[in-house]
Amino acid sequence: MLTKIITAYNEAVFDTDRDQALEIIHQAVAEGITPEDIVFKVVIPAMELMIKSISEDFDANLAQHFMASQIASQVTDEMVAKFQTSPHVVGTVILGTSHGDMHTLGKRIVSGCLRSLMIEVVDLGVNIPAEQFVEAALTHNASVIAISSMMMHTARSELGCLKVREILKNKNLEDKIKIVVGGAPYRWDPHLYQAVQADAWAEDGITAGKVIKELIMEMQK
Ligand code: B12
């Protein structure tokens, strides 16, 4: 039965048919599939399949990528609330766009992808001052600050990632909190993340999930 559900759900996600995807999931739960199986055997593999298939022409498939991550995020939120035992949350990430940057779309996709990988996301929104990123990381005991910048000047700004690094350094927090960046400028220049003193970067939402998960695991060793 699970194979049939996986096939039907994958088709709905590829068609970006949110209603159909949710109906398949709700019916599966009614037929006795556990919410744990829905998340780990249906939703997460579907996201992985999706990114493999669209990565060849990322820009042309942008809307599909966005919708798939929103569906995954919605289903995951709904299913996690039904888990018998609390799932093992991989870790917590503070997410926001850099100072001066109002572009929300990339960040929303990243948030959906992280949540579907059981990473808790505290989304601070847009135009976030460096101090707020660090304060939130301390408040939520987060090990990663994830900064989205869609413009070259907000990526390179002294008030953005560079400032977050300076604060972490001054507060002796560099071992406890890592910085991950992403957004169009980092795709234009893959070395930019080093220039702005981030620990890592990722070119899309799914890669962001992988990179951040590995970073958190590494820090937990
Ligand atoms: C849509 C858009 C807007 C919308 C934003 C709407 C919204 N709510 O987000 C509006 C119209 C408001 C807008 C405004 C402006 N924009 Co604009 N905008 C765009 C546009 C067309 C698409 C950006 C986008 O949403 N992409 C879709 C997302 C999903 O793709 P993505 O960014 O690559 O995201 C993926 C990865 O980057 C990664 N990722 C993203 N964030 C993160 C974070 C982390 C931590 C990780 C790991 C990964 C990651 O994962 C994402 C999902 O897979 C781009 C052009 C372009 N092709 O990029 C210009 C663009 C970014 N804008 C630009 C400019 C200049 C502006 C304005 C200054 C225009 C103006 N004169 O007013 C203002 C600035 C507003 C501000 N202060 O932020 C320029 C920047 C140029 C530059 N060299 O820096 C661009 C490149 C257009 C251009 N070619 O000139 N914009």
py3Dmol code that shows the C-alpha trace and the ligand (Angstrom):
import py3Dmol

protein = """\
ATOM      1  CA  MET A   1       0.000   0.000   0.000  1.00  0.00           C
ATOM      2  CA  LEU A   2       2.838   2.401   0.853  1.00  0.00           C
ATOM      3  CA  THR A   3       4.267   2.070  -2.668  1.00  0.00           C
ATOM      4  CA  LYS A   4       0.947   3.180  -4.159  1.00  0.00           C
ATOM      5  CA  ILE A   5       0.816   6.166  -1.808  1.00  0.00           C
ATOM      6  CA  ILE A   6       4.407   7.157  -2.633  1.00  0.00           C
ATOM      7  CA  THR A   7       3.667   7.047  -6.370  1.00  0.00           C
ATOM      8  CA  ALA A   8       0.428   9.032  -6.048  1.00  0.00           C
ATOM      9  CA  TYR A   9       2.003  11.623  -3.718  1.00  0.00           C
ATOM     10  CA  ASN A  10       5.037  12.064  -5.997  1.00  0.00           C
ATOM     11  CA  GLU A  11       2.737  12.661  -8.950  1.00  0.00           C
ATOM     12  CA  ALA A  12       0.733  15.256  -7.023  1.00  0.00           C
ATOM     13  CA  VAL A  13       3.890  17.062  -5.891  1.00  0.00           C
ATOM     14  CA  PHE A  14       5.342  17.084  -9.416  1.00  0.00           C
ATOM     15  CA  ASP A  15       2.035  18.550 -10.633  1.00  0.00           C
ATOM     16  CA  THR A  16       2.228  21.039  -7.727  1.00  0.00           C
ATOM     17  CA  ASP A  17      -1.314  19.964  -6.836  1.00  0.00           C
ATOM     18  CA  ARG A  18      -1.428  20.810  -3.135  1.00  0.00           C
ATOM     19  CA  ASP A  19      -5.052  19.702  -2.628  1.00  0.00           C
ATOM     20  CA  GLN A  20      -4.438  16.346  -4.261  1.00  0.00           C
ATOM     21  CA  ALA A  21      -1.226  15.809  -2.259  1.00  0.00           C
ATOM     22  CA  LEU A  22      -3.024  16.586   1.007  1.00  0.00           C
ATOM     23  CA  GLU A  23      -5.952  14.347   0.103  1.00  0.00           C
ATOM     24  CA  ILE A  24      -3.585  11.424  -0.571  1.00  0.00           C
ATOM     25  CA  ILE A  25      -1.884  11.984   2.771  1.00  0.00           C
ATOM     26  CA  HIS A  26      -5.141  12.307   4.720  1.00  0.00           C
ATOM     27  CA  GLN A  27      -6.508   9.143   3.119  1.00  0.00           C
ATOM     28  CA  ALA A  28      -3.275   7.277   3.882  1.00  0.00           C
ATOM     29  CA  VAL A  29      -3.519   8.283   7.548  1.00  0.00           C
ATOM     30  CA  ALA A  30      -7.186   7.194   7.617  1.00  0.00           C
ATOM     31  CA  GLU A  31      -6.108   3.813   6.205  1.00  0.00           C
ATOM     32  CA  GLY A  32      -3.605   3.344   9.014  1.00  0.00           C
ATOM     33  CA  ILE A  33      -0.269   4.599   7.646  1.00  0.00           C
ATOM     34  CA  THR A  34       1.591   6.192  10.543  1.00  0.00           C
ATOM     35  CA  PRO A  35       2.465   9.891  10.422  1.00  0.00           C
ATOM     36  CA  GLU A  36       6.104   8.837  10.934  1.00  0.00           C
ATOM     37  CA  ASP A  37       6.006   6.746   7.741  1.00  0.00           C
ATOM     38  CA  ILE A  38       4.335   9.608   5.877  1.00  0.00           C
ATOM     39  CA  VAL A  39       7.167  11.991   6.755  1.00  0.00           C
ATOM     40  CA  PHE A  40      10.165   9.673   6.483  1.00  0.00           C
ATOM     41  CA  LYS A  41       9.063   7.311   3.702  1.00  0.00           C
ATOM     42  CA  VAL A  42       6.863   9.576   1.569  1.00  0.00           C
ATOM     43  CA  VAL A  43       7.545  13.304   2.036  1.00  0.00           C
ATOM     44  CA  ILE A  44      11.332  13.433   2.440  1.00  0.00           C
ATOM     45  CA  PRO A  45      12.100  10.953  -0.406  1.00  0.00           C
ATOM     46  CA  ALA A  46       9.683  12.925  -2.638  1.00  0.00           C
ATOM     47  CA  MET A  47      11.642  16.133  -1.974  1.00  0.00           C
ATOM     48  CA  GLU A  48      14.900  14.373  -2.802  1.00  0.00           C
ATOM     49  CA  LEU A  49      13.428  13.007  -6.020  1.00  0.00           C
ATOM     50  CA  MET A  50      12.087  16.419  -6.922  1.00  0.00           C
ATOM     51  CA  ILE A  51      15.404  18.219  -6.591  1.00  0.00           C
ATOM     52  CA  LYS A  52      17.195  15.577  -8.674  1.00  0.00           C
ATOM     53  CA  SER A  53      14.695  15.969 -11.481  1.00  0.00           C
ATOM     54  CA  ILE A  54      14.550  19.747 -11.564  1.00  0.00           C
ATOM     55  CA  SER A  55      18.197  20.614 -10.952  1.00  0.00           C
ATOM     56  CA  GLU A  56      18.936  20.361 -14.670  1.00  0.00           C
ATOM     57  CA  ASP A  57      16.937  23.496 -15.384  1.00  0.00           C
ATOM     58  CA  PHE A  58      16.533  25.190 -12.041  1.00  0.00           C
ATOM     59  CA  ASP A  59      15.215  28.578 -13.193  1.00  0.00           C
ATOM     60  CA  ALA A  60      12.568  27.065 -15.483  1.00  0.00           C
ATOM     61  CA  ASN A  61      11.328  24.904 -12.610  1.00  0.00           C
ATOM     62  CA  LEU A  62      11.375  27.548  -9.912  1.00  0.00           C
ATOM     63  CA  ALA A  63       7.612  27.578  -9.283  1.00  0.00           C
ATOM     64  CA  GLN A  64       7.560  23.797  -9.067  1.00  0.00           C
ATOM     65  CA  HIS A  65      10.436  23.831  -6.558  1.00  0.00           C
ATOM     66  CA  PHE A  66       8.697  26.465  -4.453  1.00  0.00           C
ATOM     67  CA  MET A  67       5.326  24.687  -4.410  1.00  0.00           C
ATOM     68  CA  ALA A  68       6.894  21.296  -3.659  1.00  0.00           C
ATOM     69  CA  SER A  69       8.691  22.699  -0.627  1.00  0.00           C
ATOM     70  CA  GLN A  70       5.497  24.415   0.580  1.00  0.00           C
ATOM     71  CA  ILE A  71       3.530  21.169   0.271  1.00  0.00           C
ATOM     72  CA  ALA A  72       6.298  19.245   2.054  1.00  0.00           C
ATOM     73  CA  SER A  73       6.388  21.847   4.790  1.00  0.00           C
ATOM     74  CA  GLN A  74       2.609  21.775   5.302  1.00  0.00           C
ATOM     75  CA  VAL A  75       2.391  17.973   5.367  1.00  0.00           C
ATOM     76  CA  THR A  76       5.385  17.710   7.703  1.00  0.00           C
ATOM     77  CA  ASP A  77       3.940  20.245  10.158  1.00  0.00           C
ATOM     78  CA  GLU A  78       0.606  18.410  10.150  1.00  0.00           C
ATOM     79  CA  MET A  79       2.149  14.945  10.577  1.00  0.00           C
ATOM     80  CA  VAL A  80       4.708  15.896  13.221  1.00  0.00           C
ATOM     81  CA  ALA A  81       1.829  17.076  15.426  1.00  0.00           C
ATOM     82  CA  LYS A  82       0.437  13.502  15.206  1.00  0.00           C
ATOM     83  CA  PHE A  83       3.707  11.652  15.975  1.00  0.00           C
ATOM     84  CA  GLN A  84       3.361   9.047  18.771  1.00  0.00           C
ATOM     85  CA  THR A  85       6.698  10.011  20.227  1.00  0.00           C
ATOM     86  CA  SER A  86       8.362  13.344  19.737  1.00  0.00           C
ATOM     87  CA  PRO A  87      10.540  13.083  16.646  1.00  0.00           C
ATOM     88  CA  HIS A  88      14.232  13.616  17.037  1.00  0.00           C
ATOM     89  CA  VAL A  89      14.702  17.213  16.013  1.00  0.00           C
ATOM     90  CA  VAL A  90      18.064  17.436  14.292  1.00  0.00           C
ATOM     91  CA  GLY A  91      18.716  20.942  15.543  1.00  0.00           C
ATOM     92  CA  THR A  92      17.546  24.538  15.419  1.00  0.00           C
ATOM     93  CA  VAL A  93      18.318  27.113  12.753  1.00  0.00           C
ATOM     94  CA  ILE A  94      17.754  30.861  12.837  1.00  0.00           C
ATOM     95  CA  LEU A  95      16.750  32.056   9.382  1.00  0.00           C
ATOM     96  CA  GLY A  96      16.279  35.516   7.895  1.00  0.00           C
ATOM     97  CA  THR A  97      17.271  37.796   5.061  1.00  0.00           C
ATOM     98  CA  SER A  98      20.232  40.063   5.548  1.00  0.00           C
ATOM     99  CA  HIS A  99      20.069  43.701   6.550  1.00  0.00           C
ATOM    100  CA  GLY A 100      18.436  45.748   3.775  1.00  0.00           C
ATOM    101  CA  ASP A 101      17.144  42.720   1.857  1.00  0.00           C
ATOM    102  CA  MET A 102      13.385  42.292   1.385  1.00  0.00           C
ATOM    103  CA  HIS A 103      13.432  39.271  -0.963  1.00  0.00           C
ATOM    104  CA  THR A 104      11.410  36.523   0.747  1.00  0.00           C
ATOM    105  CA  LEU A 105      10.962  33.754  -1.789  1.00  0.00           C
ATOM    106  CA  GLY A 106      14.329  31.976  -1.524  1.00  0.00           C
ATOM    107  CA  LYS A 107      14.107  32.063   2.269  1.00  0.00           C
ATOM    108  CA  ARG A 108      10.627  30.526   2.265  1.00  0.00           C
ATOM    109  CA  ILE A 109      11.780  27.658   0.086  1.00  0.00           C
ATOM    110  CA  VAL A 110      14.774  27.053   2.345  1.00  0.00           C
ATOM    111  CA  SER A 111      12.508  27.081   5.404  1.00  0.00           C
ATOM    112  CA  GLY A 112      10.199  24.453   3.864  1.00  0.00           C
ATOM    113  CA  CYS A 113      13.129  22.223   2.929  1.00  0.00           C
ATOM    114  CA  LEU A 114      14.717  22.449   6.391  1.00  0.00           C
ATOM    115  CA  ARG A 115      11.444  21.671   8.156  1.00  0.00           C
ATOM    116  CA  SER A 116      10.877  18.625   5.994  1.00  0.00           C
ATOM    117  CA  LEU A 117      14.269  17.352   7.242  1.00  0.00           C
ATOM    118  CA  MET A 118      13.213  17.720  10.899  1.00  0.00           C
ATOM    119  CA  ILE A 119      15.276  20.833  11.410  1.00  0.00           C
ATOM    120  CA  GLU A 120      13.502  23.379  13.593  1.00  0.00           C
ATOM    121  CA  VAL A 121      13.382  26.789  11.917  1.00  0.00           C
ATOM    122  CA  VAL A 122      12.973  30.121  13.653  1.00  0.00           C
ATOM    123  CA  ASP A 123      12.169  32.461  10.776  1.00  0.00           C
ATOM    124  CA  LEU A 124      12.931  36.050  11.788  1.00  0.00           C
ATOM    125  CA  GLY A 125      11.647  37.481   8.488  1.00  0.00           C
ATOM    126  CA  VAL A 126      13.323  40.060   6.278  1.00  0.00           C
ATOM    127  CA  ASN A 127      15.823  42.888   6.788  1.00  0.00           C
ATOM    128  CA  ILE A 128      17.307  41.402   9.957  1.00  0.00           C
ATOM    129  CA  PRO A 129      20.081  43.247  11.820  1.00  0.00           C
ATOM    130  CA  ALA A 130      23.127  41.143  12.675  1.00  0.00           C
ATOM    131  CA  GLU A 131      22.585  41.584  16.410  1.00  0.00           C
ATOM    132  CA  GLN A 132      19.078  40.089  16.129  1.00  0.00           C
ATOM    133  CA  PHE A 133      20.402  36.966  14.387  1.00  0.00           C
ATOM    134  CA  VAL A 134      22.840  36.331  17.241  1.00  0.00           C
ATOM    135  CA  GLU A 135      20.365  37.157  20.024  1.00  0.00           C
ATOM    136  CA  ALA A 136      17.815  34.758  18.496  1.00  0.00           C
ATOM    137  CA  ALA A 137      20.428  32.013  18.184  1.00  0.00           C
ATOM    138  CA  LEU A 138      21.243  32.366  21.880  1.00  0.00           C
ATOM    139  CA  THR A 139      17.571  32.523  22.923  1.00  0.00           C
ATOM    140  CA  HIS A 140      16.644  29.397  20.933  1.00  0.00           C
ATOM    141  CA  ASN A 141      19.893  27.556  21.549  1.00  0.00           C
ATOM    142  CA  ALA A 142      20.382  27.336  17.786  1.00  0.00           C
ATOM    143  CA  SER A 143      23.623  26.061  16.305  1.00  0.00           C
ATOM    144  CA  VAL A 144      23.194  27.639  12.859  1.00  0.00           C
ATOM    145  CA  ILE A 145      22.380  31.134  11.640  1.00  0.00           C
ATOM    146  CA  ALA A 146      21.162  30.960   8.021  1.00  0.00           C
ATOM    147  CA  ILE A 147      21.251  34.234   6.106  1.00  0.00           C
ATOM    148  CA  SER A 148      19.538  34.754   2.767  1.00  0.00           C
ATOM    149  CA  SER A 149      20.759  37.592   0.521  1.00  0.00           C
ATOM    150  CA  MET A 150      19.373  38.152  -2.929  1.00  0.00           C
ATOM    151  CA  MET A 151      21.441  41.220  -3.816  1.00  0.00           C
ATOM    152  CA  MET A 152      25.191  41.566  -4.121  1.00  0.00           C
ATOM    153  CA  HIS A 153      25.363  44.600  -1.848  1.00  0.00           C
ATOM    154  CA  THR A 154      23.322  42.965   0.941  1.00  0.00           C
ATOM    155  CA  ALA A 155      25.462  39.817   0.713  1.00  0.00           C
ATOM    156  CA  ARG A 156      28.715  41.802   0.959  1.00  0.00           C
ATOM    157  CA  SER A 157      27.463  44.446   3.392  1.00  0.00           C
ATOM    158  CA  GLU A 158      29.412  45.275   6.539  1.00  0.00           C
ATOM    159  CA  LEU A 159      26.060  45.104   8.349  1.00  0.00           C
ATOM    160  CA  GLY A 160      25.201  41.582   7.137  1.00  0.00           C
ATOM    161  CA  CYS A 161      27.080  38.318   7.413  1.00  0.00           C
ATOM    162  CA  LEU A 162      30.378  40.087   8.142  1.00  0.00           C
ATOM    163  CA  LYS A 163      28.796  41.773  11.161  1.00  0.00           C
ATOM    164  CA  VAL A 164      27.297  38.478  12.404  1.00  0.00           C
ATOM    165  CA  ARG A 165      30.799  36.958  12.206  1.00  0.00           C
ATOM    166  CA  GLU A 166      32.263  39.906  14.126  1.00  0.00           C
ATOM    167  CA  ILE A 167      29.694  39.536  16.902  1.00  0.00           C
ATOM    168  CA  LEU A 168      30.224  35.761  17.150  1.00  0.00           C
ATOM    169  CA  LYS A 169      33.976  36.348  17.338  1.00  0.00           C
ATOM    170  CA  ASN A 170      33.676  39.041  20.004  1.00  0.00           C
ATOM    171  CA  LYS A 171      31.330  36.912  22.096  1.00  0.00           C
ATOM    172  CA  ASN A 172      33.479  33.794  21.700  1.00  0.00           C
ATOM    173  CA  LEU A 173      30.602  31.917  20.072  1.00  0.00           C
ATOM    174  CA  GLU A 174      32.263  30.717  16.886  1.00  0.00           C
ATOM    175  CA  ASP A 175      32.474  27.087  18.059  1.00  0.00           C
ATOM    176  CA  LYS A 176      28.813  27.044  19.107  1.00  0.00           C
ATOM    177  CA  ILE A 177      27.128  28.889  16.241  1.00  0.00           C
ATOM    178  CA  LYS A 178      27.907  28.444  12.545  1.00  0.00           C
ATOM    179  CA  ILE A 179      26.867  30.737   9.702  1.00  0.00           C
ATOM    180  CA  VAL A 180      25.382  29.404   6.462  1.00  0.00           C
ATOM    181  CA  VAL A 181      24.540  31.769   3.605  1.00  0.00           C
ATOM    182  CA  GLY A 182      22.647  31.496   0.342  1.00  0.00           C
ATOM    183  CA  GLY A 183      20.846  33.423  -2.367  1.00  0.00           C
ATOM    184  CA  ALA A 184      21.508  34.432  -5.954  1.00  0.00           C
ATOM    185  CA  PRO A 185      24.833  36.318  -5.388  1.00  0.00           C
ATOM    186  CA  TYR A 186      26.426  33.170  -3.967  1.00  0.00           C
ATOM    187  CA  ARG A 187      25.534  31.330  -7.147  1.00  0.00           C
ATOM    188  CA  TRP A 188      27.067  34.087  -9.238  1.00  0.00           C
ATOM    189  CA  ASP A 189      30.300  33.796  -7.217  1.00  0.00           C
ATOM    190  CA  PRO A 190      30.806  30.470  -5.407  1.00  0.00           C
ATOM    191  CA  HIS A 191      33.739  31.959  -3.422  1.00  0.00           C
ATOM    192  CA  LEU A 192      31.650  34.792  -2.052  1.00  0.00           C
ATOM    193  CA  TYR A 193      30.693  32.851   1.074  1.00  0.00           C
ATOM    194  CA  GLN A 194      34.357  32.836   2.110  1.00  0.00           C
ATOM    195  CA  ALA A 195      34.707  36.563   1.402  1.00  0.00           C
ATOM    196  CA  VAL A 196      31.811  37.288   3.771  1.00  0.00           C
ATOM    197  CA  GLN A 197      33.265  34.872   6.358  1.00  0.00           C
ATOM    198  CA  ALA A 198      30.414  32.365   6.398  1.00  0.00           C
ATOM    199  CA  ASP A 199      31.127  28.748   7.318  1.00  0.00           C
ATOM    200  CA  ALA A 200      29.213  27.318   4.363  1.00  0.00           C
ATOM    201  CA  TRP A 201      26.748  28.097   1.590  1.00  0.00           C
ATOM    202  CA  ALA A 202      24.220  26.181  -0.493  1.00  0.00           C
ATOM    203  CA  GLU A 203      22.811  26.836  -3.940  1.00  0.00           C
ATOM    204  CA  ASP A 204      19.238  25.658  -3.329  1.00  0.00           C
ATOM    205  CA  GLY A 205      16.829  24.591  -0.606  1.00  0.00           C
ATOM    206  CA  ILE A 206      17.528  20.877  -0.649  1.00  0.00           C
ATOM    207  CA  THR A 207      21.288  21.389  -0.649  1.00  0.00           C
ATOM    208  CA  ALA A 208      20.782  23.868   2.207  1.00  0.00           C
ATOM    209  CA  GLY A 209      19.104  21.077   4.190  1.00  0.00           C
ATOM    210  CA  LYS A 210      21.968  18.673   3.550  1.00  0.00           C
ATOM    211  CA  VAL A 211      24.699  21.208   4.302  1.00  0.00           C
ATOM    212  CA  ILE A 212      23.030  22.416   7.498  1.00  0.00           C
ATOM    213  CA  LYS A 213      22.247  18.905   8.728  1.00  0.00           C
ATOM    214  CA  GLU A 214      25.883  17.846   8.206  1.00  0.00           C
ATOM    215  CA  LEU A 215      27.106  20.965   9.987  1.00  0.00           C
ATOM    216  CA  ILE A 216      24.837  20.322  12.987  1.00  0.00           C
ATOM    217  CA  MET A 217      25.884  16.633  13.170  1.00  0.00           C
ATOM    218  CA  GLU A 218      29.539  17.669  12.979  1.00  0.00           C
ATOM    219  CA  MET A 219      29.052  20.104  15.877  1.00  0.00           C
ATOM    220  CA  GLN A 220      27.269  17.476  17.969  1.00  0.00           C
ATOM    221  CA  LYS A 221      30.234  15.030  17.749  1.00  0.00           C
TER     222      LYS A 221
END
"""
ligand_1 = """\
91
B12
C 11.286 38.679 -7.227
C 12.346 39.763 -7.154
C 12.039 40.912 -6.438
C 10.728 41.096 -5.683
C 10.821 40.361 -4.326
C 9.489 39.797 -3.895
C 9.619 38.932 -2.678
N 8.608 38.972 -1.834
O 10.593 38.225 -2.472
C 10.680 42.650 -5.542
C 9.961 43.231 -6.722
C 10.055 43.194 -4.271
C 12.157 42.997 -5.678
C 12.683 44.182 -5.224
C 13.998 44.595 -5.476
N 14.906 43.933 -6.217
Co 14.670 42.095 -6.814
N 14.539 40.491 -7.760
C 13.603 39.590 -7.800
C 14.058 38.442 -8.722
C 13.336 38.611 -10.061
C 13.799 37.047 -8.218
C 14.350 36.794 -6.806
C 13.717 35.542 -6.288
O 12.712 35.592 -5.564
N 14.232 34.408 -6.749
C 13.624 33.128 -6.511
C 14.368 32.328 -5.462
C 13.585 31.102 -5.039
O 15.542 31.820 -6.000
P 16.867 31.936 -5.226
O 16.955 33.301 -4.792
O 17.980 31.488 -6.021
O 16.693 30.940 -3.934
C 17.300 29.669 -3.814
C 18.790 29.749 -3.491
O 19.357 31.011 -3.720
C 18.890 29.258 -2.070
N 18.848 30.216 -0.987
C 18.170 31.365 -0.893
N 18.329 31.897 0.314
C 19.120 31.063 1.022
C 19.606 31.132 2.322
C 20.421 30.121 2.801
C 20.947 30.198 4.179
C 20.784 29.028 1.956
C 21.693 28.007 2.455
C 20.300 28.961 0.653
C 19.467 29.976 0.197
O 17.761 28.388 -1.918
C 16.665 28.995 -2.597
C 15.637 27.942 -2.891
O 16.139 26.903 -3.682
C 15.589 38.689 -8.849
C 16.244 38.210 -10.134
C 16.826 36.838 -10.013
N 16.836 36.108 -11.092
O 17.303 36.437 -8.953
C 15.657 40.207 -8.622
C 16.925 40.817 -8.037
C 17.443 39.964 -6.892
N 16.453 42.092 -7.504
C 17.306 43.058 -7.665
C 17.094 44.393 -7.248
C 18.171 45.388 -7.629
C 15.953 44.770 -6.527
C 15.593 46.171 -6.041
C 16.744 47.028 -5.491
C 14.890 46.864 -7.210
C 14.549 48.324 -7.019
N 15.263 49.137 -7.759
O 13.703 48.639 -6.198
C 14.524 45.884 -4.979
C 15.185 45.717 -3.590
C 14.240 45.441 -2.481
C 15.013 45.096 -1.240
N 15.420 46.079 -0.478
O 15.243 43.943 -0.998
C 18.551 42.583 -8.400
C 19.810 42.473 -7.545
C 21.010 42.905 -8.357
C 22.300 42.703 -7.678
N 23.339 42.555 -8.483
O 22.458 42.690 -6.502
C 18.056 41.248 -9.046
C 19.149 40.193 -9.240
C 17.433 41.643 -10.420
C 18.465 42.130 -11.410
N 18.918 41.278 -12.321
O 18.856 43.251 -11.390
N 12.834 42.022 -6.313
"""
view = py3Dmol.view(width=600, height=400)
view.addModel(protein, "pdb")
view.setStyle({"model": 0}, {"cartoon": {"style": "trace"}})
view.addModel(ligand_1, "xyz")
view.setStyle({"model": 1}, {"stick": {}})
view.zoomTo()
view.show()
